[in-house]
Structure formats: C-alpha cells, structure tokens
Amino acid sequence: MNHLFVLYKPASKQLARPCSLFAFLHTHFPFSQQQEYSPSRDSIRRPPTSAHLRASSTMTSNSDRVASHEPVYRWEEFVENLEGYCSGGYYPTCLGEIFHGRYRVIHKLGYGSYSTVWLARDLEGHRNVALKIIVASESQASTEAQILRALNAGDKNHPGYSFICRLLDEFWIDGPNGSHRCLVLRATGCSVSDSQDGSNEFPIHVARSMSAQALLGLSYIHSCGFVHGDLHKGNLLFERPELEYWTEAEVVENLKEPEQLLVERRDGQPHGPEAPKYCVPIGMIGMRSDRLPESTRITISDFGQSFLATEDHDALQTPRKVAPPEHFFKGHLGPPADVWTLGLSIYEILSNRSLFETYFPDPDTIISEMVDTLGRPPQCWWDSWAKKNNFYAEDGSRIGEPPTPLLTRLKEREGEIGDEEQKSLEQLYRGRRSEQGEFLSGGMLEYEPSKRMTADEAVMSDWMMRWARPDFERCVAG
C-alpha cells in the first residue's frame, strides 16, 4: 500500500490534489477488504434501512438532539446522557445481548456523544473485545472503520504502526432509534487521562516512554495521509493484553459486577423501546499512574474525528484546553493541529499539570493563556481577537495575573528533569531562534501551522533522541 505514503510530505509540506475522504477510501480501501480475521458477510457496508433514513433525517447530531428539548429521564451519574436514547441516538444495549451471532456483552467500557463502548465476549474467537456502537444519526457518515482499515493495512515496518488500535470486525444492527454501525476493536485498558486524574505523577522513565510511543504513532498516522483530529490523553489508552483472555469471572473480579440502574422518566410514565430498561456505569480498568510498570505500552484510539490531510477542515471537537490556535482563529486545520494537541498532552504526561490551566475554558481565556505563556500570536490573529482588551491593556501589558513561564511546572519535578533536558524540551516546544531572536525552526507549540514542527521532526528532535526514545527502547522495545 505504498500509494498511501505520498499524500502528506512533512519535509516539504506539499499536499496532493485534494479529494474527498469518501472517494479516497472507496478507491483504495473498499469495505470488502479483510482484516486480522475476516469480517463476516453482513459486516460490510450495506444500504441504510428505512429506519436509519428516518433517524438520519430527524436531526444532524446526537448532541444537537439532546440539547433541543427538556430532560425526559432522571439523571444518573457515570453513564451516557440518557436523553440520547431517542430517534437517531444510542442503541439501547443490554448486558448479555448477543450481536451478530457472536459478540455477547458482558460489561461497559465507555461512552461519549458519538457512541457507547462495551466489553464483549467473542464466542467464535474465544476472547474479549471492545464493541463500539455508533449513534444512528452518525453511523452512515462515519469513516472511522475505513480509516482504521487503511492504517491497519499500512507499513508494518514503520516504528509507529504498532501504536494504532486494531479494527477486528464491523457490522450493522437495526434498533428502535435507527440503524447503527458497530466496530469491533481490540480491548484495552483505561486512558492516560483516567490514570493520571486524581493520582500521582507518572514515573519519569514511563512518562518519556509513553511520549515517545505517541509521537511515533502520530508520525505513522501522518505518513498515511490522515489527521487524527482529536489527539489528547483521553484517546491514548493503555494496552492490557491479559484483558483479552480474562474469563467472565476474572472480568467481574477486576471490574466488579456491572451495576444495573433503572432508567426512569421524570414524569413517571413508562418509556418505550427507544431506551434500555436499565443503564450501566462503566467498569474502569484502572491503572494508577505512579504504579505503572516500565514496560507500559499505549494505543492511539478513537478515529471518529479523523480526516484526510488534503481535506478542507475548519473545526475540531477536541477539548478546548488542548485545541490549536488555528481552531480558535478559524484557520486551516491539518496535520499541524495534531502536533499541537499532542505537544500539550506530552506536557501533561511529564508534569501532571495542564500547560493552560483555567477553571473557565472558554475560547478567549484559553487564547489569553496561550499569549501569557507563548507570547503574542501572528498580528492578523491578534488584530482579529475581539476580546483581547478584556485581558490586555493598549500597551500589551497583562491585566490581572502575570504570565506563566513555559517550563515552570516541568521544573517542579526536582531531580528528575535536569537543566539539559529542560533546554531540550524548551526547543521541542518553542523551536530554535538565533542569538538575535530570528526564527530558525518551529516547535510543537509554534503558533503558525506552516512553521510548526512536523511529527517526523518531533520524532527526530533532540529531546526525543536523547531522553524519550532511549527510555522507550530500554523499557518497551528492548
């Protein structure tokens, strides 16, 4: 599949002639292409049913639909928004339900506005898998499975290939809310974000190793001509190979018995088949950040927001705290957006703190945090920022809190990140300038996307070569 690797050329930053994602995927990766083990006959794309067409025409997205009416259901903690159980929304999954004649649901792994994710037992393969059921309104347009096929079929010799999640199967199901695309993925542990929340710092060697793995994985994604579009700690998952072969008793032992909370309408009336009889809180496959073994491996997951590097794209769904400046200033979004979001995620992995910390992550506050830490953005963006006078005086001085130096939080890891590594990290984030302050090369947090370090350049950076990759090779690859 060598034709994949000419779509995006980081060194020259030249892109091929734009084409639509659907056209590219249909041409190079038809739905009939088989994966690690063969998708069964009905797993290949088929025309939408009338139920799906009704659901799709009702509304454009699950989040739009949920926000459009007064709450119907009583709120429950640690479950998906129950208002999403309506036409075009979630499939009402039940524990023990068997999908496609082979995948029996045994626990809940996660959820979002786009899908619910379940731990299921593959009755034919005799292993546990992750079953992702996409909301009906987004299923027909979803290209996640095709993108994963393309990535899984790429160059296995690329050092980042092994850090991409694996698509095992795909099929459709019909339900009361429409037709749903279902993806079967390799089961993994919790996210880096979940592990770090409320816990201690990652051991420094593990933090460097995980950062190296993420950079190598991103380099592979970009080499295949794709932009991840939502690359942050929540979509970096820990591998748990043993999870694949846990018995159901071991699943219960490690995740606890799945709870079944009754789904109730606020008006006391019985609900119809559009909602499940009960909802299930997620079973957290916890991994404490301060207890991770040095051999820890990660997987880049969730390609639901991914797109071709040659596509015109002007919005991201990624959390605002890690969104790149071109997202806020309505610039072109491409591979450099992934570099920015991963750069901020690596900062959090190393320091256990966000670089841009605010309790009110509205766009203007985030932009002010960028300016405080990195300096002014390009003049055209600065001039177009309507609310800058809320944060800065006419002379450019800060109103209120003083700016935060870039490496302040990394320096708090006394004795673990020395002066030489701090200088190397500064260069990774800010790039290189001459003694006169002239621009020489961009870093991962360079404002202008065209000047920002590419994923390949980050992989070859001083910090990666002297600190991150050696720890990765010693802890994992070796």
PyMOL commands that set and color helices and strands:
alter all, ss='L'
color gray80, all
select helices_A, chain A and resi 2-6+21-28+41-43+50-58+62-66+82-84+136-139+144-152+161-163+192-196+204-223+233-235+241-245+248-255+289-291+320-322+325-328+335-351+363-374+379-384+388-390+408-411+419-430+449-451+455-459+462-477
alter helices_A, ss='H'
color red, helices_A
select strands_A, chain A and resi 8-9+14-15+98-99+103-111+115-122+127-134+167-175+178-186+226-227+236-238+261-262+278-279+298-300+307-308+432-433+439-441
alter strands_A, ss='S'
color yellow, strands_A
deselect
rebuild
show_as cartoon
